[in-house]
Amino acid sequence: MKEFFGLLKQGNKPSLTAAIINTFIAIMKGVAFFFTGNVAMFAETMHSIGDAANQYFVFIGSALSKKAPTKRFPNGFGRLLNIVLLGAVLIVGIMAYETVVEGWHQMTAPVEAEGFIISVVVLSIAILLEFFVLYKAGKEVLHEAGVKGGAMAPLTTSFAHLNRAKPATKLVFLEDLVATSGGVLALVAVLIAHYTGFLQIEGAASIAIGFMMLYVVAKVFMDNARGVIGETDEQMVNHIAHILTDHPDVRDIKELEVVKEGEFLHVETKIEVDPQLTVPEADALQERLAEIILSQPSVDDVIVSLDADDGETHWTHLSSRPESLNKK
């Protein structure tokens, strides 16, 4: 139990912050739905419950993925986060289905909701809170990508670097992007229904929110399915290839693999060096190269092997250096 709580301290902080805030939002929306019966509010309640549950799972999964390798599991627990996220999106999928069904009922048999003021106040507060979480997640995306920006960068530049973020941070960002957009959509639907009497708009908003949630399900599922299988990080392959080829003692790169393991990267490479190196010199070079690679963002495990230069060029697919990793 002591080890478990120690691991929790290493959990993804943006997901924990998002989970706590979304728990409060879900309770607030649930109470508002109980008093108003508003379908758009129901959709938002389901959305916030799904987000909160998801983000608690993500926080715990990200913490457990940092558990040290054991004799039974010598490769560590890095991919545990991908497995947890695959399970977590099922919750969002169920909530999305219920949201779409309830929206369809409102469109085919519209019912006028009560408590207009309550709905507007609760949705407005929820939008502000979700926007705050989205902004914090955007800042974390930029931090993990090694990119600096101005005050608006978390809401603009972060989209371009989303693939460089950790899986948990990416999930929080996507969920709260949809949550903020869904909140605005629900608020607009409530206003239109109240002032025009067009009650079906609330059902249409609920269905739209449901499909937005399904987009997150599909996106996160595909990302983490690749992570469970073992996906190559092409951008980091290119970055590390540049570092190695720039080193004066590296003649050529024979093999280089960078595989995502949850929040971390596993690097395995075979380097060609001067055949005249002595064994102590080769050992020292091997250690230096391993330390350089380990200092790169998210790299947690490195295997470097050396081979004598055979005079042939093996590594030819070197593209321009990734800008977001240059600053690391």
N, C-alpha and C positions, 0 to 999 in steps of 0.2 A: 504493500500500500504506500509506503514511503517513496519507493521508486516511482509509482504511478503519479503521485503529486509532484515529484521532482520533474517528471516529464511534462506535466501540464504547464509548468512555468516556461517551457520552451515552445508551447503551442503558438499557432498563428494568431497574433494579437488583433489584427483587423477583423478576423472572423468572430472572435469573442466579443469585441465591441459591437459588431453588427448584430450578433445573436441577442445580446442584452437589450439593445435599443429596439430590435424587432419584436422581442417578447412584450415590451411595454406597448409598442404600437399595436400588436395583435390584440392585447387585452382591451386597449382603448377602442379599437374598431369593433371588437366583438360586443362590447357593452353598447356601443352606438347602434349596431345592427339589431341587438335585442330590443331596443326601444323604438327603432324606426322601421325595421323590416325592409330597409333599402337594399335592393339586389346588388347594386354597384358596391355598396358597403360590405355585403357578404363576400363578393369577389375579392375585395381588398383584405378582408379578414382572413380568408383562406390563403391569400398570397403571403400575408405577414406570418401566419402560423407556419407555412411551408418554409419560408425564408429562415425564421428563427430556429426551427428544428434542424434544418439543413446546416446552418452555420454552427450550431452546437456540435453536430457530428463532425463537421470539418475541423473545428478547433481540437476536439479530442483525437481525431485521426492524425492531424498534423503533429500533435504531441507524441503519440505512440509511434509514429514513423521515425522518430529520432532515437528510438531505443537501440542500444548497442547490439551488434551481432552476437549471437550465442552459438554454442556448439551445435545445436539442432538447426539453427537458422544462420549459417555462416555468412550469407550475403546481406544480412541486415533486414530492416523492416521498411526501407524507403518506399516501396510500392504499396505499402499498406494504405497510404493516403489515397492513392488512386482507387483502391478497392472500396474504401469508405465513401469516397465521392460518388462512385457508381451506385452504391446503395442509397446515398442521400438524395440523388436526383429522382429516385422512385417516389419519394415523398412529394416532391414538387410536381411530379407527373400526376399523382392521384389528386392533389389539390387543383391542378390545372383542369383535369377532367370534370371535377365537381363544379368548378367555376363556369366552364362552358355549358354544362347541363343546366345550371341555375339561370344563366343568361338566356338560354334558349326558351326556358319556361316563361321568363319575363317578356320575351319578344312575342311569343304565341298567345300568352294569356296575361297581359300586363296588369300589375297591381300597383295602386298608388301608395307610395311610402309616406310615413309621417316623420316629424322631427327634422324638418329641413335645416334649421339653424344648427342642430347637433351634428348633422352630417357634414355641413360645410366647415364647422369649427374643427371637428375631428380630422377630416381629410386634410385641411390646411396645416394642422400641427404635424400630422404624419408626413406630409410632403417635405416640410422643413427638416424633420428628423432624418428622413431617408436621404435627403439631399446632403446632409451633413456626413452621413456614413459613406455615401458615394464619393464625396470630396476626399475624405480620409483614405478610402480605398484607392482612389486615383493617385494620391500622394505616395502611397505604398508601392503602387505599380511603378512609378517613376524611380523610386528609391531602389527597388529590386532590379530595375533595368539599368541603373547607373546613369540616369539622365536628370539634369537639372532644368528648372523652368520657372516661370513667373507664377503669380498668384492664380492665373487661370489655367496653367498647364495641367493640373490634375483632371480638368474637365475637357481638355482638348488634346494635348500631346500624348496623354496616357493611352489613347486608343491605338496609336501607332506602335506602342511598345507593349501592348497587352500580352503578346506571346512570350515576352521575356519575364513576365511575372510568375511567381510560384502558383501552383494549381489552386491553393486555397484562396489566395488573394484575388486571382482571376475570377473565381466563383463569386466571391463577395462583391466584386465590382460589377459583374454582369447581373447578379440578382438585384442589387440596389439600383442599377440603371433601369431595369425593368420595373422595380418597385416605385421609383420616383416617377417614371413615365406613366405607369398605371395609376398612381395616385392623382396625377394631373388629369388623366383621361376620365377617371371616376368623378372627380370634382366638376369637370365640364359637363358630364352627363347629368349629374344631380341638378346643376343650375339650369340646363336646357329643359329637363323634365319638369322642374318646378315652374318655370316662367312660361313655357309653351304648352304644357300638358302632353307632350310627346313622350309617354312613359316607356316606349320600346327602346329609347336611346340608352336607358340604363342596362337593358339586356344586351344591347349591342356592345356597350362598353365592357360588360362582364365577359362576353365571348372574346373580345379583343385582348383583354387582360389575360384570359386563359391561354390564348395562342401565344402571347408574349412569354408566358411561363413555359410553354412547351418548347419554345425556341431555346431557352436557357437549358432545359432538359436535354435537348438534342445536342447542343454545343458542348456542354459539360460531359455528357456521356461519350461523345466521340473523342474528345481530348483525353479523357481518363482511360478509355478502352485502349487507346494507343499507348498510354503510359503503363498499363498493366502488362501489355505484350512486350514493351520495351522499344521506345521510339528514339531515333537518332535526333540529336539537337544539331541541325545543320549549321546554324549561325555560330554556335560555340565551336563546332569542328573547324570552321573557317578561321575563327579568332585564335584558337590554339595552334592551328597550322601556321599562322603568321608569326606567333611568338616563337615557335620552334625553328622555323626557317630563318628568322632573324638572329638566332643564336649562332655565334661564330664556330662552335664545335659541332654543329649539326650539319652533316653533308646532305642528307635527304630524309624524307619521311616515307617509310615503307608501308606502315599501317597506322590508321588513327580512327578510333571509334569513341564517340561521346554519347552515352545512353542516359536518358532521363530515368531517375529512380525516385519517384515522388517529387519532393522539393529539391532533390540533389541530383548531381551529375556524376556518372561513373566514366572515367577516362582510361582507355587502354591504347597504348601506342608502341610501335617498334621503330626505332631511329637508327639510321645508318651514320656511322662515325668513322674517323680516321682508323684504319686497321693497325697503325703503329702505336696506338694508345696502350699503355701498360694496364694491368688489371686494377691497380689502385686508382689510376687516372680515370678509367672507365667507371669504376664504382662511384667516385666523387662526382663525375659528370651525371650519372644516373640519378644520384640524390639531388643534385642542383636542379635538374629538369623536373623532377617530381615535385620539388618545393615550389618552383615557378608555376606549374600547372595547378597545384593545390591552392595557390593564392588567388586564383581566378574565381569570379562570382559563382556560387552554388556548387563548385566542385568539391566533392567530399571523399572521393576514392580514386587513386591513380595507380596504374601499373605501367611502368616504363621498362622496356627491354631494348638492348642495344645489339646492333649487328654491324659487321664490317662493311664498309662502302664497296659496292661491286662495280662502281663506275656508271651505272645506269640510273636514269631519272625515273622514279616511281610516282612521286606526288606532283601531279600536273594541274589539278583542278583547284587552284588557289585564286579566289576572287578578291575584290576590294575589302579592306578591313571594316567590320561593322562599327559604325560610329558610336552606337550606344555602349559598346564594350571598350572602346578606345580609352575611356576616362577611368577605367578600373586600374 
